[in-house]
């Protein structure tokens, strides 16, 4: 393993060592700890010394590194181990990275080198002083349209250059890969690193490596993509910058990816009405679902972008079907087989495209993967912790087998037969007998149950009012029919025939007459079986009903018992979960308190050391936390270390700078509080030497032989002087050509010393909310350090400074007020 000695800076190459082991440096013989991994601080990959981790993404991690041979800082991207296993990807990665390194454009992050060491593939590139577009959007929400136009102009210029010079396509344009420098420039990062857009997994499914928030629809269908895919992703990025949100909103990556295919884009001005109409139209053309509806080359896009910058509408046409959902059932879902784009552009807009560009953009057909493929999407922001999501694309209804014509015919025939009507057979069946017996049973039951009066009265209104002779005639007829019925019964006539006769007589015979009694005797033998059957059926139904009720009751009782047990178990689990949750919350609270105490102790140490200009000492408390497995703690430590680095950078621009800032004029009050002008002559290490600039009156009143008056201050003294120190810093940065970094560097310097004035400069440098939230927590650290420093002040200065802290930091100074009085009383008058 190769790493650098932290004492003499020589390179050690030791094979038989373990991570974290102490070894002796062969040059200075000092004890040196072996880095914890090949990418830990102090380790070497090729010509690059790892300084610290800057961030991580879908392809790997990015480190601040120092290129030893050229003595410069670089950003070093180290690929993740999962990508290293793919030999084909690694070869493409190396080829395209080398092509990207050959490009030199002001809007492309310059690539320096690509290589492998200790099993790790790395890509060295220009270190950009600034923030990613993603970080800016997280802090500001969205960007003003003038800034978006500027960014679009720079990025399109970079993409056009990469295509013209090396036929390179980015394939993963998103806010993470757009850098905004502190001096107002825009740079495109990771060109040549997003080579693997599609591949085939072990199970034969298509895998797509991209970012679902900005991915072009054709890439989701397995297409290789071309410059129009980059135009779509850039359009989605600009949409996000102008609206403050993703073009499509969804709970997970699957749904978000599918919306690029199926969901029409919400017009930009409906989401944010103040976006200029020309700019909104340009973005919506770029985000057309089908490549042929977008800009076909960068020349056309740049020409329309120039028009938009002047407030004019683009010349390109936005087709009505630009946002029509993709039909997955079609043989060509994206309609890529068209030879000409469906969104025509005027011929005089940008001139003819280059032949090779045109061939790539319009006349060629992008080849799509098979429908039903599984798509694996990379990128953060997903629901899964791995940053990948899987979705399956297929035509609607593919899983349903279509019905055959024979089956449809069979179904139709069966339906027709079941609905047809047939003439009933003339042959009597058993149901006829049942019907007759049922009717007879109803009549006989009415008679036997005492309902005969109602029954016979309801047969017709004319019977009761008929003359007596009519009644007598009816009775005679009935008597004759009863006699005949008796004869039929004796002769063994068919039962249905007898039943019909009994039924007819039941309507005719009057209750209370001898014929009525005879009718009952004749009907009795036929009535009894019906009654017995009816009784048995009713009893069976009653018994079955009670049996069902008993079973239902048992089941209900069992359910109630099970529900009671389930509720009791649920209550027990909820109580247990509540206890565990309370215990976890208590443990988390204690850990948070302990962590906050640790953080406050670290803040105290940082402010104390930084006030003494000991920046190495300020870094020491972060040694353990910066290697923590807890991401939150590690991020906090890395954030502070970066601002300590900035503060030290500012300090080193002044320390031992000789005559770099010679001639800077400072106004300093003397013992009589008279303001005098002094000029810097030289800075030797931490000592600033000044010469008094005498007024004309003073020069006339003194002899020429009198020597010039000089005095000196330490840098830590001048750092407390405020305006005088600012003049020195500005002059030093101006001499170094870094004047644009003043807000960031000076704000960092004030921050690590605990001075609240840092907020103004850090806000101007677009610092994160996380570091700005640290300022109020530094008040007590600042007061504690300044009370201790009263011991090295003069009595008058100490009294003034104590009065200042009491007025500006009343709550923080109160615990130290008595200590301050004791210190001041001990100072000589």
Secondary structure, DSSP 4 states (H G I P E B T S, - for coil): -EEE-TTT--EEE-SS--TT-EEE-TTT--EEEPPSSTTSTTBEETTEEEEEEEEE-SSEEEEEEEETTTTEEEEEEEE-HHHHT-HHHHHHHHHHHHHHHT---TTBPPEEEEEEETTEEEEEEEPPSEEEHHHHHHHHSS--HHHHHHHHHHHHHHHHHHHHHH-------SGGGEEEETTS-EEE--TTT----EEE-TTS-EEE-SBTTT--HHHHTT----HHHHHHHHHHHHHHHHHSS-SS--SSHHHHHHHHHHSPPPPHHHH-TTS-HHHHHHHHHHT-SSGGGS-SSHHHHHHHHHHHHTTPPPSS---GGGGPPP-TTSTTTT-TT-SS-SS---TTTT-PPPHHHHIIIIIS-PPPPPTT-EEEEB-SS-SSTTS-EEEE---TTTTSPPPPHHHHHHHHHHHHHHH---PPPSS--HHHHHHHHHHHHHHHHHHHTT-HHHHHHTT-TTTTTS-HHHHHHHHHHHHHHHHHHHHHHHHT--HHHHHHHHHHHHHHSPTTSHHHHHHHHHHHHHHHHHHHHHHHHHHHHHHHHHHHHHHHHHHHHHHHHHHHHHHHHHHHHHHHHHHHHHHHHHHHHHHHHHHHHHHHHHHHHHHHHHHTT-HHHHHHTHHHHTT-S-HHHHHHHHHHHHHHHHHHHHHHHHTT-BTTTTT-EEEEE-TT--EEEEEEEEEETTEEEEEEE--HHHHHHS-TTSPPPEEEEEHHHHHTSTHHHHHHHHHHHHHHT-GGGHHHHHHHHHHHTT-TTHHHHHHHTT--HHHHTTGGGGHHHHHHHHHHHGGGS-HHHHHHHHHHHHHH-HHHHHTTHHHHHHHHHHS--
